[in-house]
Amino acid sequence: MVTKVQHKKSQVIYAIKQMDKKRLKNSGMIEQITTEIKIMYSLNHENIVKLFNHFEDDTNVYLIIDYAPGVPRIYLKNLYI
C-alpha cells in the first residue's frame, strides 16, 4: 500500500510505502528488500524515486519516498522498492 503524507513541520509531501513482513518472508523477499533499501539510499537521479528514510514495526516495513503524482498507483503498489 502507498499513502500520500505531509510532514507537519516542513509541509513537504511524501509517499509512504507499507510492506507486510509476513508476505515478504513467505515470498523469500526479506534479503532482496534489505539489499534494495541499501541501494536506494545511494541513488540520486531525477528519474528514480528517492528513498528518504525507512522504519519498521512488528508487522510492516515502511519506506518514505518521493511523492510521484504522475506514477500510476498500481505501479507503486506492485513495486517492492
C-alpha positions in Angstrom: 0.0 0.0 0.0 1.2 3.5 -0.9 -0.1 6.5 1.0 0.4 10.2 0.4 1.5 12.0 3.6 2.6 15.5 4.6 5.4 16.4 7.0 3.9 18.5 9.8 6.8 21.0 10.2 8.1 21.4 6.7 4.8 20.7 4.8 6.7 18.6 2.3 4.6 15.9 0.7 6.0 12.3 0.6 4.7 8.9 -0.1 4.9 6.0 2.5 5.1 2.5 1.1 3.9 -0.1 3.5 5.1 -3.7 3.0 3.8 -6.6 5.1 6.7 -8.5 6.7 4.9 -11.8 6.7 4.2 -11.5 3.0 7.8 -10.6 2.3 9.1 -13.5 4.3 6.7 -16.0 2.7 7.8 -15.0 -0.7 11.5 -15.1 0.2 12.0 -11.3 -0.3 13.5 -10.2 3.0 17.1 -10.3 1.8 16.2 -8.7 -1.5 14.3 -5.8 0.2 17.2 -5.2 2.6 19.7 -5.0 -0.3 17.4 -2.8 -2.4 16.9 -0.4 0.6 20.7 0.0 0.8 20.9 0.6 -2.9 18.0 3.1 -2.9 19.8 5.2 -0.2 22.8 5.6 -2.5 20.9 6.6 -5.7 20.3 10.2 -6.7 18.7 10.6 -10.1 15.7 12.6 -11.3 14.1 9.6 -12.9 14.3 7.3 -9.8 12.0 7.7 -6.8 14.2 8.8 -3.9 14.2 6.9 -0.6 14.4 9.4 2.3 14.1 7.1 5.3 12.7 3.7 6.3 11.5 2.1 9.5 9.7 -1.0 10.6 7.4 -2.3 13.3 6.4 -5.9 14.2 4.3 -6.3 11.1 5.4 -3.9 8.4 8.3 -2.3 6.7 7.8 1.4 5.8 9.6 3.4 3.1 9.4 7.2 3.0 9.8 8.0 -0.7 9.3 10.9 -3.1 5.7 11.6 -3.9 5.2 10.9 -7.6 1.8 12.1 -8.6 2.2 11.1 -12.3 3.1 7.5 -11.5 0.1 5.1 -11.6 -0.7 3.8 -8.1 -0.9 0.2 -9.4 2.8 0.6 -10.4 3.9 1.8 -7.0 1.7 -0.8 -5.3 3.4 -3.7 -7.1 6.9 -2.3 -6.9 8.7 -3.6 -3.9 11.1 -0.6 -3.9 
